[in-house]
Structure formats: C-alpha cells, structure tokens
Amino acid sequence: MASNCPKLKGVCPEAKHLILSMIAKEPRDRADINSVLRHPYFWAEKRKFEMLVAVGNELLEVGNSFSQRNTQLTEQLNAIILHPTVRDWTRQVDGRLLDDMKVEPKVSQSICDLLMFMHTTNQNYSKM
C-alpha cells in the first residue's frame, strides 16, 4: 500500500512519516495506536527542540554509536530532521553563530553534528 502511495507533496516530513507508518502493507509493520499518539507529529516545537538537545547531549557522552543502539529514537529523529532544509543545516544558521561556536560549515553536515551543535549552543546561550 505504501509503495503505491502518492508522493504526499506539500506534507511535512513528520506527517508523511506518520502516514506511511500507519499504512504499511504488513499489519505487523503498522504503527499501533500508542505509537501514533506518541509520534513527533503531535509534539509541540519546544518538545521537539528539547528532545533534540537531549539527544545531542547523549551523543557527546557516548559518541556516534548512539543511533545504532537506539533505533526507535533514530526513526523518530529522522521523522523530525530529514527535511531538505536540514540536510544543509549550516546554511540555515547565522554565520556569526557558527563562528562563535567554531563550526566549519563545509565539514559539519551530519545529523549528529547538528544535534551536538544544538546541544552546545543551547547550553552556552542558556547561561547568558
């Protein structure tokens, strides 16, 4: 069913992920009601940001092996993060902030880099 689904143009990444999880062909692969209700699509922006900052913190503590150990969380992150504007996230951030945080725009393009940047920026600017 999902393979025959239209491209869902104009639908935000979180909604698309939620819809596709609910219409999976195999019943065992479909999201149950609890998963649907806990999906990031229904989260407030502040909750999404706080979760991403927390993941950035954990990434700093345990390194890049995090996503291999937390596949459900990684899936939720992908629903939030895998948007075309986020893939080039350093282009979306004010260059002065990147300079302050000593981020190399050409080097730091991964999701892990973005999460650690969010954590570090939030930590540094919340102290001000």
N, C-alpha and C positions, 0 to 999 in steps of 0.2 A: 504494500500500500504506500509506504513512504517513498519508495523508488519511483512511483507514478505521480507523486505529489508535485504540484507546480512549484516554481522557484520561490514562492512566497515573497514576491517583490514588495518592498515597502514595509516589510515586517521586521521589527527589531530583532537582533540576534537572540535575546533571551526568549522572546515569544516563539521564534522559529524552533529553537531547541526544545522548548516545552511541547509544542505541537507535534514535532517529529517523535518525541519520546512517547506521546500518547497514542500515536497511530502506527507504531511498529507492527510489522506483519505478524511476528510471532508473539502470542499472548505473554509468554514468559519474559519477553524483552520490553513490554509496555510498562510505562510508569504506573504505579498504583496510586490510589488517591492520596496517600500520605506524602509520597514523593512529589506529586503535583502541587499539593498545598504548601510544601516546603521549598518549591522551586524559586530560584533567584528572581524570576519574572515578577513575583509578588512582593519582593523586598523593596523597602524604601532606599533611596540613593545613599543615605547615611549608613544604613546597614551594609550595603554593598561595599562602600568605601572602608568601613571598619573591618569587614572580613578580609578585604584585600590587604590592608595594612597588617593585620594579624598574620596572614599568610607570608607576607614579606618578612615579618619578624621571625617566623619559624624557618623560612628559607635561610636567613642569616645564621640561625642557630644550627641547623642540621645540613645545610648545603643543598645542592641540586638533586639529591636523591629523594627529596620530599615527594615530588609528583609520582615517582614510581611506587611509593608506599601508600599514597592516598588517592586512589583512582576516582572515588566518588567526588571528592573535593576538586580534583583536577577537572573532572567533567563539568562541575558547576562553574569553575573558573572559566573554562572555555566558553560556556554559555554567556558569561558576562563580558569576557575580554576579547574573544575572537571577532572583532569588528574591524573593517578596513582601516578606520582612522587610528585604531590602537596598534596595528601592526607597525606603523611608523610613529610610535608614540613620542619619540624625541622631537619630531617636527611640530607636535601639538603643544609642547611645553615652552614657555618663555625662555629664550636663550640665556637671559641673566640668571634664572633659577638653575639651569643646567650648569652654568659656570660656577655659581655658588656651591653647588653640590658636587662639582668636579666630575661631571658626566660627559663622556665623549659621545656625541650624537651618532657618529658612524659605527661605533663599536657596540653600544648598548641598545640592542633592538629586541632582545628576547623578553618573553613574558616574565621570566624570573628577574631580569634586570628591572623591568617596570615595577614589579611588586616590591623589590628591595628599595627602589627609588622612592616609591610611595611611603613605605615604612620610615625610611630615613628622613625624608622631607617632613612628614607628619611629626616625627619625634623632635626634630630640630626646631620647627616653627611653633610647636605647641609650647615650647619652653620660653618663647618670647613674650 
